[in-house]
Amino acid sequence: MKKQHPTYSLGPDFQDKLNKYVDQFVENGFEYFKEEFANIDKFVEMACNDKSKRDDHDLRRSEKEKYLMELVSFKIYDQLNREKFNKCKNTLIIIPDCLSIHEKECEKVEYKYGYVCRKCQENCQAYQIVELAKKYKSKVLFSKRKLTEQLEHHGKKMGDMSVIGIACIMMLASGMRTADEVGIPARGVLLNFTGCDHWNDKPFASQFPMEQLENILKEKYGT
């Protein structure tokens, strides 16, 4: 009698099947997102030739396959967390520093567990997020490098908390994994492009589709 396995059982042909699946996934993904990924190879080549003493070389040299992997990971996490997210009473919105249209002069106030936007520029998306969050009684903070610490603190303080992250492809899924590790259901919105100093010699403001953030909040709280 064949032994019954509780979850999965890998057969002798599994590696061949997996290799073929991944090859097809990557090939199809690059073709499907060829317009969105058009500049990645050129940027990675430039980053690999950069001999400076930057501390973010590993990030800047991320292979195109990693962009595809993180993009799909974000979407899967977002779909898996949707129901749990909507059941939580409170919402924390975490935004990146690069949304500020004038980051060096930004008047955000530093607290131990996240900077707070002071709404110093009406045409800044950080300002607009804070205004939108008011309608849904949600809290907005700039992200911290110690994301686990930030999420745990506010999770305990707010109670029954879910989180929305706004970030680039290479950061969003990672942040959602961190939220999952501390038991906080997370959804996310991708930046349309990256303006921060990791990717640009002269940083500028990143942007994201505000309507996607509002749609997540509307779905959870109603209009």
KARA-V387875 format. One record per run of one state. SS is the DSSP state (h for helix, s for strand, l for the rest). FROM is the first residue (numbers start at 1). LEN is the number of residues. Records with the same first field share a line. If there is no record, write none. Layout:
SS=FROM-LEN + FROM-LEN
This chain:
l=1-13 + 33-7 + 49-8 + 61-3 + 88-2 + 96-1 + 100-3 + 106-3 + 110-6 + 117-8 + 136-3 + 143-4 + 159-2 + 168-1 + 182-4 + 194-13 + 209-1 + 222-2
h=14-19 + 40-9 + 57-4 + 64-24 + 97-3 + 103-3 + 125-11 + 147-12 + 169-13 + 210-12
s=90-6 + 109-1 + 116-1 + 139-4 + 161-7 + 186-8 + 207-2
